[in-house]
Amino acid sequence: MSTRLFAALVVALLAVSGCGGSSGDSDPKTLKLWHYEDPDSAMGKAWAAAIAKFEEKHPGVKVAFEEKGFEQIQKTAPMVLNSNEAPDILEYNKGNATTGLLSRQGLLADLSEQVSGRGWDKLMAPNLKTTSQYDERGVMGSGKWFGIPNYAEYVTVYYNKDMFAARGVAVPKTFAEFTAAMDAFVAAGVTPLAVGGGEYPAQQVLYQLALSKADRAWVDRYQRYTGDVDFHDAAWTYGATTFADWVAKKYISPEASGVKAEDMGLSFIQGKFPIMVSGSWWQGRVAAGATGFQWGSFLWPGNKLNAGSSGNQWVVPAGSKNKDLAYDFIDITLSPEIQDVLREAGGIPISPGGTPSTDPAAKALNDDFDTLAKNDGLAYYPDWPAPGYYDVMVSATQKLITGTASPSQVLDELAKPYAENRANIGG
């Protein structure tokens, strides 16, 4: 179902039922669950296993699962969660623009008591808790718990080993070697980077470049409103100008401006590009689909800070009538058994598993994440600070790809809505 059609159906449902905090009549025999993970992804496989385990431990109770698109939930959650169509539990994006906004609007249940009573906070490293807690402004990093991370993630660099070998390109260990590798592909008439400019992750590439000139205080000012943000500082200017330079050097195709994330991923899986910069959440699908060539991944060279955080998280609508069942389901997803399923399918668990990994690719993915986590290298994502900022970031980055705005103009475009949101929430 398209996002437009989904939104239209939501409006129609609200017109019939009226808005309110209720999620309708309770059904103690059914847990209504939404998530947007592909069945072949690591998370999709793990949540399927969790559903089976939940039903086994709750005889007579069925999980009514509905798969929703990321964009669907991103755009319509405030309306749906304020209606009697809301699920009992859903997977949702983290950050000020999403979970923070819904918490400020009173649409999410406060999970603090469950966190302390069930020990969920003890299962995750301190730097994974930031996106779970929100203050009265909806700003992450402190306050009540409104979300429970169910996996961890970060932006990494996937590469086609066969294409690298054919051009005599070694895995880059420095940023200079990274650009030299892309130069080698361009010289051979090959566009190096598979990029999705119509959605993510083009904006993540821009952010990675900016992070190469940033520090933790810079991240906290931007993400957590701990100080003033200058969108024309050295880091943002370097990110925007270098991204534009990469387009000029043909590292990124101008056609990427309209490419969706799904199509970007499929193009890499089909062996059409040597490099894809995107999230660790793609690993399971790459492993399952990239059967015609050898592939691997490596951390973005040269950066101490890297886009990444805890993954999406479970939230419970304030109007859920089956909160206890929802809390039990969360408990199961955090169990060693399910976290092991997640890891072996190509994901990154947030809590200790029960057995060591048997898959070298899964071990490498998790080892790289551990390197970032132990060195305070997780810098969240560029679209998080303000509601609606995802669309702002997409539009601005598209202009860098098409050349319809200068880097300075793009940074102005990013600055205005950010400043407006900061003023709206009280600084």
C-alpha positions as CSV (number, residue, x, y, z in Angstrom):
1,M,0.0,0.0,0.0
2,S,1.4,3.4,-0.9
3,T,2.0,6.1,1.8
4,R,-0.6,8.3,0.2
5,L,-3.3,5.6,0.2
6,F,-2.4,4.6,3.7
7,A,-2.8,8.2,4.9
8,A,-6.1,8.6,3.1
9,L,-7.4,5.4,4.8
10,V,-6.3,6.7,8.2
11,V,-8.2,10.0,7.6
12,A,-11.3,8.1,6.6
13,L,-11.1,5.9,9.7
14,L,-10.7,8.9,12.0
15,A,-13.7,10.6,10.4
16,V,-15.8,7.6,11.2
17,S,-14.5,6.8,14.7
18,G,-13.4,10.1,16.0
19,C,-10.1,10.8,17.7
20,G,-9.3,9.9,21.2
21,G,-6.7,8.2,23.4
22,S,-8.4,4.8,23.3
23,S,-7.3,1.9,21.1
24,G,-10.7,0.4,21.1
25,D,-12.2,-2.5,23.1
26,S,-9.5,-4.7,24.6
27,D,-9.1,-8.3,23.4
28,P,-7.0,-10.2,26.0
29,K,-6.6,-13.0,23.4
30,T,-4.9,-10.8,20.8
31,L,-1.8,-8.7,20.8
32,K,-1.9,-6.3,17.9
33,L,1.7,-5.7,16.7
34,W,3.1,-3.5,13.9
35,H,6.6,-3.4,12.6
36,Y,8.3,-2.6,9.3
37,E,11.1,-5.1,9.1
38,D,11.5,-7.1,5.9
39,P,10.8,-10.8,6.5
40,D,14.3,-11.6,5.1
41,S,16.1,-9.1,7.3
42,A,17.8,-10.0,10.6
43,M,15.1,-8.1,12.5
44,G,12.3,-9.6,10.5
45,K,13.6,-13.1,11.3
46,A,14.1,-12.3,15.0
47,W,10.6,-10.8,15.5
48,A,9.0,-13.8,13.8
49,A,10.9,-16.0,16.3
50,A,9.7,-13.8,19.1
51,I,6.1,-14.0,18.0
52,A,6.3,-17.8,18.0
53,K,7.9,-17.8,21.4
54,F,5.3,-15.3,22.8
55,E,2.4,-17.5,21.6
56,E,4.1,-20.5,23.1
57,K,4.4,-18.8,26.5
58,H,0.9,-17.3,26.3
59,P,-1.5,-20.2,25.4
60,G,-4.6,-19.0,23.8
61,V,-3.2,-15.6,22.9
62,K,-2.5,-14.8,19.2
63,V,-0.3,-12.0,17.8
64,A,-2.1,-10.1,15.1
65,F,0.9,-8.8,13.2
66,E,0.6,-6.2,10.5
67,E,3.6,-5.2,8.4
68,K,3.8,-1.5,7.8
69,G,6.2,0.5,5.7
70,F,8.8,2.7,7.4
71,E,7.4,5.8,5.5
72,Q,3.8,4.9,6.4
73,I,4.5,4.8,10.1
74,Q,6.9,7.8,10.0
75,K,4.2,10.1,8.4
76,T,1.0,8.9,10.0
77,A,1.9,7.7,13.5
78,P,0.5,10.8,15.3
79,M,-2.9,10.4,13.7
80,V,-3.1,6.6,14.1
81,L,-1.9,6.5,17.7
82,N,-4.6,9.0,18.6
83,S,-7.4,6.8,17.2
84,N,-9.0,3.5,18.0
85,E,-7.0,1.9,15.1
86,A,-3.8,2.0,17.2
87,P,-1.9,-1.3,17.8
88,D,-1.0,-2.5,21.3
89,I,2.7,-2.3,20.4
90,L,4.7,-1.1,17.5
91,E,8.2,-0.6,16.2
92,Y,9.1,3.1,15.8
93,N,12.0,5.3,14.9
94,K,14.0,6.9,17.7
95,G,15.0,10.5,18.2
96,N,13.4,13.9,18.9
97,A,11.5,14.0,15.6
98,T,9.7,10.7,16.2
99,T,9.5,9.0,19.6
100,G,10.3,12.4,21.2
101,L,7.5,14.1,19.4
102,L,4.9,11.4,20.3
103,S,6.0,11.4,23.9
104,R,5.6,15.2,24.1
105,Q,2.1,14.8,22.6
106,G,1.1,12.2,25.3
107,L,0.6,9.4,22.8
108,L,3.1,6.9,24.3
109,A,3.0,5.0,27.6
110,D,5.7,5.8,30.1
111,L,7.8,2.6,30.4
112,S,10.0,3.7,33.3
113,E,8.4,1.4,35.8
114,Q,8.7,-1.6,33.5
115,V,12.4,-0.8,32.7
116,S,13.4,-0.8,36.4
117,G,11.1,-3.7,37.3
118,R,12.2,-6.0,34.5
119,G,15.8,-4.9,34.4
120,W,15.8,-3.8,30.7
121,D,18.2,-0.9,31.4
122,K,20.8,-3.4,32.7
123,L,20.8,-5.3,29.4
124,M,22.2,-2.4,27.3
125,A,25.3,-0.3,27.2
126,P,25.0,3.3,28.5
127,N,25.3,4.9,25.0
128,L,22.4,2.8,23.7
129,K,20.0,4.3,26.3
130,T,20.2,7.9,25.0
131,T,17.4,7.3,22.5
132,S,15.1,5.7,25.0
133,Q,14.6,8.6,27.4
134,Y,12.9,11.9,26.6
135,D,12.4,15.1,28.7
136,E,9.2,17.2,28.7
137,R,10.3,18.9,25.5
138,G,10.7,15.5,23.7
139,V,14.5,15.9,23.6
140,M,16.4,12.6,24.0
141,G,19.0,11.7,26.6
142,S,17.2,12.2,29.9
143,G,13.8,11.9,31.5
144,K,11.2,9.1,31.3
145,W,11.6,5.9,29.2
146,F,9.3,5.9,26.2
147,G,11.0,3.4,24.0
148,I,13.0,0.1,24.4
149,P,15.7,-0.5,21.7
150,N,15.4,-3.9,20.2
151,Y,18.7,-4.0,18.3
152,A,21.7,-1.8,17.5
153,E,22.8,-0.3,14.2
154,Y,25.4,1.9,12.5
155,V,26.2,3.1,9.0
156,T,28.9,1.0,7.4
157,V,30.5,0.6,3.9
158,Y,29.5,-2.5,2.0
159,Y,31.7,-3.5,-0.9
160,N,31.8,-5.9,-3.8
161,K,35.0,-7.9,-3.3
162,D,34.9,-9.2,-6.9
163,M,34.7,-5.7,-8.4
164,F,37.5,-4.5,-6.1
165,A,39.7,-7.4,-7.1
166,A,39.0,-6.9,-10.8
167,R,40.3,-3.3,-10.6
168,G,43.1,-4.1,-8.2
169,V,41.6,-2.0,-5.4
170,A,42.4,-2.8,-1.8
171,V,40.1,-2.3,1.1
172,P,40.8,1.3,2.2
173,K,42.1,2.0,5.6
174,T,42.2,5.8,5.4
175,F,39.9,8.4,3.9
176,A,42.5,9.2,1.2
177,E,42.6,5.5,0.2
178,F,38.7,5.5,0.1
179,T,38.6,8.4,-2.4
180,A,41.5,6.8,-4.4
181,A,39.5,3.6,-4.6
182,M,36.5,5.5,-6.0
183,D,38.8,7.4,-8.4
184,A,39.9,4.0,-9.8
185,F,36.3,2.9,-10.5
186,V,35.5,6.3,-12.1
187,A,38.6,5.9,-14.4
188,A,37.2,2.5,-15.4
189,G,33.8,4.0,-16.3
190,V,32.1,2.6,-13.2
191,T,30.0,4.8,-10.8
192,P,31.4,3.8,-7.4
193,L,28.5,4.5,-5.0
194,A,25.0,3.1,-4.9
195,V,23.1,6.0,-3.4
196,G,19.4,6.5,-2.5
197,G,18.7,10.2,-2.8
198,G,14.9,9.9,-2.9
199,E,14.9,8.8,0.7
200,Y,17.9,7.8,2.9
201,P,20.9,7.3,2.9
202,A,22.3,10.2,0.8
203,Q,21.8,12.4,3.9
204,Q,23.8,9.9,5.9
205,V,26.7,10.2,3.5
206,L,26.6,14.0,4.0
207,Y,26.5,13.5,7.7
208,Q,29.4,11.1,7.7
209,L,31.5,13.7,5.9
210,A,30.5,16.4,8.4
211,L,31.3,14.0,11.3
212,S,34.9,13.6,10.1
213,K,35.4,17.2,11.2
214,A,33.3,17.1,14.4
215,D,33.5,16.0,18.0
216,R,31.1,14.8,20.7
217,A,30.2,18.3,21.8
218,W,29.3,19.1,18.2
219,V,27.0,16.1,18.1
220,D,25.3,16.9,21.4
221,R,24.7,20.5,20.4
222,Y,23.0,19.4,17.2
223,Q,21.2,16.3,18.5
224,R,20.4,17.3,22.1
225,Y,20.2,21.1,22.0
226,T,23.0,21.5,24.5
227,G,24.2,24.7,22.7
228,D,24.0,26.8,19.6
229,V,24.4,25.2,16.2
230,D,26.2,26.9,13.3
231,F,25.3,25.3,10.0
232,H,28.1,27.1,8.3
233,D,30.8,25.9,10.7
234,A,33.8,23.9,9.5
235,A,32.1,20.5,9.9
236,W,28.8,21.2,8.1
237,T,30.6,23.2,5.4
238,Y,33.1,20.4,4.7
239,G,30.2,17.9,4.6
240,A,28.2,19.8,2.0
241,T,31.0,21.0,-0.2
242,T,32.7,17.5,-0.2
243,F,29.4,15.8,-1.0
244,A,28.9,18.2,-4.0
245,D,32.5,17.5,-5.0
246,W,31.8,13.8,-5.0
247,V,28.9,14.3,-7.4
248,A,31.2,16.4,-9.6
249,K,33.8,13.7,-9.5
250,K,31.2,11.1,-10.6
251,Y,31.4,9.1,-7.4
252,I,27.6,9.6,-7.2
253,S,25.3,9.6,-10.2
254,P,23.0,12.6,-10.7
255,E,20.2,10.0,-11.3
256,A,20.6,9.0,-7.6
257,S,18.5,12.0,-6.6
258,G,15.3,10.0,-7.2
259,V,16.4,6.6,-6.1
260,K,14.6,5.0,-3.2
261,A,16.5,3.2,-0.5
262,E,15.0,-0.2,-1.5
263,D,16.1,0.2,-5.1
264,M,19.6,1.4,-4.0
265,G,20.0,-1.8,-1.9
266,L,18.8,-4.0,-4.6
267,S,21.2,-2.5,-7.1
268,F,24.1,-3.3,-4.8
269,I,22.8,-6.8,-4.1
270,Q,22.5,-7.4,-7.9
271,G,26.2,-6.5,-8.4
272,K,25.6,-3.2,-10.2
273,F,27.8,-1.0,-7.9
274,P,31.0,-1.7,-6.1
275,I,30.2,0.3,-2.9
276,M,27.1,1.0,-0.8
277,V,27.2,3.3,2.2
278,S,24.2,2.4,4.4
279,G,23.0,0.8,7.6
280,S,24.0,-2.4,9.2
281,W,20.3,-3.3,8.9
282,W,21.0,-4.3,5.3
283,Q,23.4,-7.0,6.2
284,G,20.9,-9.8,6.4
285,R,19.4,-9.0,3.0
286,V,22.8,-8.6,1.4
287,A,23.9,-12.0,2.8
288,A,20.7,-13.6,1.5
289,G,20.6,-11.9,-1.9
290,A,24.1,-11.2,-3.0
291,T,24.8,-14.8,-4.2
292,G,26.6,-13.9,-7.4
293,F,29.7,-12.3,-5.9
294,Q,31.8,-12.1,-2.7
295,W,31.1,-9.1,-0.5
296,G,32.2,-7.6,2.8
297,S,32.0,-4.4,4.8
298,F,34.3,-2.0,6.6
299,L,33.9,1.1,8.8
300,W,34.0,4.5,7.1
301,P,37.7,5.2,7.1
302,G,39.2,7.9,9.2
303,N,36.2,8.8,11.3
304,K,36.0,8.6,15.1
305,L,32.3,9.5,15.0
306,N,29.9,7.5,12.9
307,A,26.2,7.6,12.3
308,G,24.7,4.9,14.5
309,S,22.8,4.2,17.7
310,S,20.5,1.8,19.2
311,G,18.1,0.6,16.5
312,N,14.4,1.1,16.1
313,Q,12.5,0.6,19.3
314,W,9.4,-0.8,20.8
315,V,6.9,1.8,21.9
316,V,3.5,1.2,23.5
317,P,0.6,3.5,22.7
318,A,-0.8,5.3,25.7
319,G,-4.2,4.0,24.8
320,S,-3.2,0.3,24.5
321,K,-5.6,-2.0,26.3
322,N,-3.1,-4.9,26.4
323,K,-0.1,-3.2,27.9
324,D,0.9,-6.2,30.0
325,L,1.0,-8.4,26.9
326,A,3.0,-5.8,25.1
327,Y,5.6,-5.7,28.0
328,D,5.9,-9.5,27.9
329,F,6.5,-9.3,24.1
330,I,9.3,-6.8,24.6
331,D,10.8,-9.0,27.3
332,I,10.9,-11.9,24.9
333,T,12.6,-9.8,22.1
334,L,15.4,-9.0,24.6
335,S,15.9,-12.6,25.7
336,P,19.3,-14.3,24.8
337,E,17.5,-16.7,22.6
338,I,15.9,-14.1,20.3
339,Q,19.0,-11.8,20.4
340,D,21.0,-14.8,19.1
341,V,18.6,-15.2,16.2
342,L,19.0,-11.6,15.4
343,R,22.8,-11.8,15.5
344,E,23.1,-14.9,13.4
345,A,20.7,-13.4,10.8
346,G,23.0,-10.4,10.4
347,G,21.8,-8.0,13.0
348,I,23.5,-6.4,16.1
349,P,22.0,-7.5,19.4
350,I,21.8,-5.0,22.3
351,S,21.8,-7.6,25.1
352,P,24.2,-10.5,25.7
353,G,23.3,-13.7,23.7
354,G,23.3,-17.2,24.9
355,T,25.8,-18.7,22.5
356,P,28.9,-17.4,20.5
357,S,28.5,-16.5,16.9
358,T,29.2,-19.1,14.2
359,D,29.0,-16.7,11.2
360,P,32.3,-14.8,10.4
361,A,30.3,-12.0,8.7
362,A,28.0,-11.6,11.7
363,K,31.1,-11.5,14.0
364,A,32.8,-8.9,11.9
365,L,29.7,-6.7,11.9
366,N,29.3,-6.9,15.6
367,D,33.0,-6.4,16.2
368,D,32.9,-3.1,14.2
369,F,29.9,-2.0,16.2
370,D,31.7,-2.8,19.5
371,T,34.7,-0.7,18.3
372,L,32.4,2.3,17.8
373,A,30.4,1.8,21.0
374,K,33.5,1.4,23.2
375,N,35.1,4.5,21.8
376,D,32.0,6.7,22.1
377,G,31.7,6.8,18.4
378,L,27.9,6.6,17.9
379,A,26.6,10.0,16.6
380,Y,22.9,9.2,15.9
381,Y,21.4,10.2,12.5
382,P,21.1,13.6,10.8
383,D,17.3,13.7,10.6
384,W,16.6,13.2,14.2
385,P,16.6,16.6,15.9
386,A,13.3,18.0,14.7
387,P,9.9,16.7,13.5
388,G,9.7,16.7,9.7
389,Y,13.5,17.1,9.5
390,Y,13.8,13.8,7.6
391,D,12.0,15.4,4.6
392,V,14.1,18.5,4.9
393,M,17.3,16.5,4.8
394,V,16.2,14.5,1.8
395,S,15.2,17.6,-0.1
396,A,18.4,19.4,0.7
397,T,20.7,16.5,-0.2
398,Q,18.8,16.0,-3.5
399,K,19.7,19.5,-4.4
400,L,23.4,18.7,-3.9
401,I,23.0,15.7,-6.2
402,T,21.2,17.6,-8.9
403,G,23.3,20.8,-8.5
404,T,20.2,23.0,-8.2
405,A,21.6,24.6,-5.0
406,S,25.0,25.5,-3.8
407,P,26.4,23.9,-0.6
408,S,25.9,27.2,1.2
409,Q,22.3,27.4,0.1
410,V,21.7,23.8,1.2
411,L,23.1,24.6,4.6
412,D,20.7,27.6,4.9
413,E,17.9,25.2,4.0
414,L,18.9,22.9,6.9
415,A,19.3,25.8,9.4
416,K,15.9,27.4,9.1
417,P,13.6,24.6,10.2
418,Y,16.1,23.5,12.9
419,A,16.0,26.9,14.4
420,E,12.3,27.1,14.2
421,N,11.9,23.8,16.0
422,R,14.3,24.8,18.7
423,A,12.3,27.9,19.4
424,N,9.0,25.9,19.4
425,I,10.2,23.5,22.1
426,G,11.7,26.2,24.3
427,G,15.4,26.0,23.3
